[in-house]
Amino acid sequence: MRFTSVLMFTILSVQGCALNAVSDPGELATFHFRGEPIHPGAIQLLVGTLADPLPVVTGVDLEGWSRCNNHEPARTTEFGCVQWRPSQEYPDAYFEYCYAGRTPGGTHVIMTHESGGGSGIFEHLLLVRFECSQSMFEGEPRSQIVMKSVGLMLLGDRQGGKAIVKGNKVTIGSWTGWLAHLENRTDSIEIVVD
């Protein structure tokens, strides 16, 4: 049994993985996979739920997600965000992301908005990177592109600011939502990435 384990590890490490061998690297640079914007359901897995104190899922296999039959199609909104409605039970519920850009080091910056169908629209800043890895599926090694969360920040209910990427700095603009007035919030947030 020990020989099998060593052999399996050797196959996985020798196989190698180049992002351009699995998908067009230009697509990933523009946050697309197989000719389509990355599906919001894959992003939602990385954001998790408000009830979770820490992220539960930190990586999503993009090829696996693209072949998944367990999601509704996505659409692009008039604001350029990519949205889907994950629940037929709650037709007003939605999850969407707006792609803000990419740092020189390759970290993608995304703003997400989620509504369960009520009055709240909860926003997050999500930072992701793509990495190529090897896995074993049904006894065969395979290359996979994993979209990996490298940062997550809850911004709150209807923060309303826009994420701007300049070099390795991400600025989330001043609070503009209606809660800004109620909570007396006008500050912006700046973080350094990479």
Protein Blocks (a to p, Z undefined) as FASTA:
>chain_A
ZZmmmmmmmmmmmnopafklmpcfklmmnopaehiacdfklmmmmnopaklmbdfblcdc
fklmmmpckbccddddfkopacddfbfklmmbccddddfbdcfkopacddddddehiabd
cddddddddddddddeehiacdddddddfbdcdebjhklpacddehjbccddddfbfklm
mnopabdcdddeZZ
